């Protein structure tokens, strides 16, 4: 079957800035990472402000008290700053005396536990060198705990289900999604949730309140078939792992994604652009 197209609306473009992570501040106001700067953008495309991060930041999230947390590839750590503070502090940069490869993406569950993937720059962890990890930090004891230690082929996007029972991880170079199930006493068990065919691999994940998982699948800019450039793909999975919908993305290098009420927002790296599409249109079968 031919993949469906939906109407992607260009929200904001920032030429040459390698746009990556995105987070929501309010229903129609977002922050995107553009070459280490954090830019605040409205759904109508107007930009409010731009602040530096002193690193190569790939993703950002706020905790429940308004503290900002970022993954810093360049300094190979997670940085944070409290609400109202101006400077970032290093939250964590190593596990058992060993430096991180380079944290890629982070998320919080509803209890405030921080989860993040540690992939290093693209190619540092790969199919032939699956040394990527997934870690968590619980708010009560601030202890760093591995969920998967040095065993993954470029783990990138990460998302917590709305009910907090599942953590989903995009293992990009294995072209699959892993699901970590939380059991009593904070123990997590991982298994393969869904495997894709084609494209380079999944890079960004977002859960909605109905248990659906939105997956942004990356393709390198310039890759083509019979002269036609290939785009990335957005796939929607049910809580049972079934494929509910699949649409052509707004460009090849899909890098960041969030669900905001009835809209899906996706960042595209090769054009440094933020796009939006109606979720109802994506889910039309």
Helices and strands as residue ranges (DSSP letters): E 9-13, E 19-26, E 29-34, E 37-42, E 47-52, E 57-62, E 68-72, E 77-81, E 89-92, E 94-95, E 98-99, E 103-108, E 114-118, E 132-137, E 144-152, E 155-160, E 166-171, G 172-174, E 176-183, G 184-186, E 187-195, E 201-207, E 213-218, E 224-225, E 228-229, E 233-237, E 243-248, E 254-260, E 263-268, E 273-278, H 279-283
